[in-house]
Amino acid sequence: MSKTVTIPSHDGSLFSAYLALPKTEKSNGMLLIVLQEVYGVNHAIREVCDNFAKQGFIACAPDLFWRIKPYLDLNYDEKDREIAMSCYQQFNIPLALHDIQSTIRELKKRKDLSGKIGVIGFGLGGKLAYLFAAEDHVDVAISYYGGGIHEHLDLASRITQPAQFHFGGDDAHILTKHVAALQDAMKDKSNIEIYVYPDAEHAFSNPDRPSYHKFSADEANTRVLALLKKIV
């Protein structure tokens, strides 16, 4: 079951979020906050939520571009890419982190939660998952091809919860040296897993994009679910 819900922001406004719920008898009570790419809470992100709900998780994707263009739902053609990039240029990361916290705060009112909370993000959302985990308490953080994380390695010491990072080895947007810098920053932390998929490009886990690489996506998904099942 899925639906759109309304989340009160920290500054008195309202924004939407896509909420996917598992069947009651299959629910494990864990809340997963799914953080979008620059293309909005589109079909691919909603599908991520739906798939996690099928695995028993309560999955929610907040609309993080609502201050710029609410209900953004883009495809991956050139026209929509230009819209996405325009929105990204106006994007305010600190406000987005507030919105993630507001989403968690609102959903924690639900009686079907166990108390366990995770964040998982893709692209822009992958970077936000890292930043949020460094600032706020969650039980687990998962980042898929989060660009720009290497610019915030001073926060690495704050990642105390279990975390996974997934990168494509052939990603034109995230250079090998950027991944190596993250690996070096995390080398002494037993709670961190960093995976590089040699044949994968950026957005390799998104079936709606030309760069989708099923073998790598399946392998990453298996690792994600294995970690989450340790947290539940």
N, C-alpha and C positions, 0 to 999 in steps of 0.2 A: 504494500500500500504506500502511495506517495501523495504528497500534497504540498502546496505553498503555504508557508506560515509567515507571520509578521513578527519582527524582532524590534524591541525598543532600543534605540541607540543610547550611548552614554550622554549625548548632548540633547536629548529630548525629541529626536525625530524617530521615524519608523523606516525599516527596510525589510525586504523580503528574503526568504531562504527556502530552498528546496529540501524537504524532509522526506526521507524514505524509511519506512518502518518494516521490520521483519514480522512474519507471522508470530503471534503471541507464543505459541508453543516452541518456536525455534529461537526466540530472543535470548541473547546472552547478557543484555542490559548495558553493554558498553556503547558509549557515544563516540562516534567518529565525525570530526569536523573536516569536510572535504573542501580544499581551497583551490579555486579556479585558475585556469590559464588566463591570458589576457583576452580571450574570446568570450568571457562571461560564463554564466551558469547555463551552458548550452547542452545540446544533446549528449555530448561525450561526458560532461561532468555529471549530468543527471544519471547517465548509465553507470558511472562509477558508484554513485550513491545506491542505485537499485541493486547492483551486484553485491555490494557489502551488506545490504539489507537481507538478501537471499542467504548470506552466510551468518545471519543472526545479529548483525550490528544495527544500531540506530544511527543512520548516516544523514548528515545535514550539510548542505552547501550554501553558505550565506552569499548574498549578492554584494560583493566587495566593491563594485563600481557604481553603487547606487547614487553616490553624490555627484557623479559625472554623467552617467547615462543609465538610469535604473532599468532593470529587467533586460540587460544586455544579453543577447542570445545570437551569437554569430557563427557563420560557417568559416571555411578555411580558404576561400577564394581571395583574390587580390583586393577586391573592393572591401570585403569585410576585414581583411588584414589591415588596411589603412585606417579603418574605424577603430580597430583594436589598438593600434599603435598610438593613435590620437588620444584615446582614453588613458592609455598607459602613461603618456607624457604628463597627464594631469593628475596622476594617481598619487595619493598621500599615504605612505606606508604607516606612519604612526596612527593615523585615523583608522586604517584597515586593521591594525592590531587591536585597537579598541573595539572594532566591530566584531572581531573574532571572539574577544572576551565577552562582549554583550550577548553573542549567540550562545556561548556556553552558559552564561548566567541565566538566560531565559530558559534554555532547555533543561537545566538542572532542576527546574521545578517539576519536571515529569516524574511520575511515580514508578515508571518502568525502567529507570536507570539504576545500574549497580553502583555507580560512583566512579567507574573507570572512564577516562577520557583520553582520546588520541586525536592528533591532527595529521592529516595527509594531504600533500599538495603537489601540484603539477606545474612545471614552468614557473611562472610568477608565484603560484601557490607553493611550489617547492621551496622557494626562497623564504616566503612568509612562514612556512612551517618551521624552518630553522630559527628565524628571528623570534617567533612566538614562543618556541620551546625554551629559548634563552631568557625570555622575560617573564613567562607565566608558567605555573605548574600544570603540566599534563603528564599522563602516565607513559605516553609513547609519542614519538614524532617520526614521520616518514616523509622523505623528500624525493620527488622524481625530477630529475634534470632542472634543479633550481639554479638559474643563472644569477650571478652576482654574489653568491655566498662567499666567494674568496675575498670580497671586499669587507667582510664582517667577521674575519677570523679571530678578532679580539674577543668575540663572544663565545668562542668554542668552549672555554672552561666552564661556562654556565650550563652547558648541556649535560645534565646529570641523569636524565631519564634515558631508557633505551631508545635508540634512534637508528634509522636506516637511511642511506643515501643511495640513489640509483642514477647512474649516468650512462649515456651512450658513448662508446669509445670513438665513434665517428661523428660526434656532435660538433657542428660548425660554430655553434654559439657559445659553447662551454669548452674552453681549451684544455688540453691534457695537463698543462701546467697549473690550471686552476683547480682541477681535481687533485693533483699531486699536493698542492698547498693545503687543501682540506685534509687529505690523508696524513700529512705531516703534523698538522695542528691537532689531530685526533689520535695520533699513534699510540699514546699511553692510556687511552680510555677504553676500558673493556666493554662499555655499554654501547659502543658505536660500531655499526657495520656499514662499510662502503663498498658498493659493487659497481663494476664497470663492465658493460656488455660490448665486446669488441666490434661486433658487426652492426651495432645499433646507432641510429642518428638521434637528433633531438626529437622529442615527443614520440619515442618509439613504442610507448604503451597505449597510444590513442588509436583505436581502430578506424576513426573517422579521418585520419590524416595520412597523406601519402608515405610518410616516414614510418608508419606502423611496422613493427618487426615482431611477428607473433612469437617466435621462439624466445626472444629476449623478454617480451612482455609476460609470457607465461612463467618464465623462470623467476622474474621479479615478483610476480603476483604470488607465487608459491612461497617465496621468502617472506613477503609481507604478511601473509596469512599465518605462517609459522610463528612469526614474532608476535602478532596480535593474540594468538591463542595462548601464548605464554603470559600475556598481560591480563586477559579476561579473568 
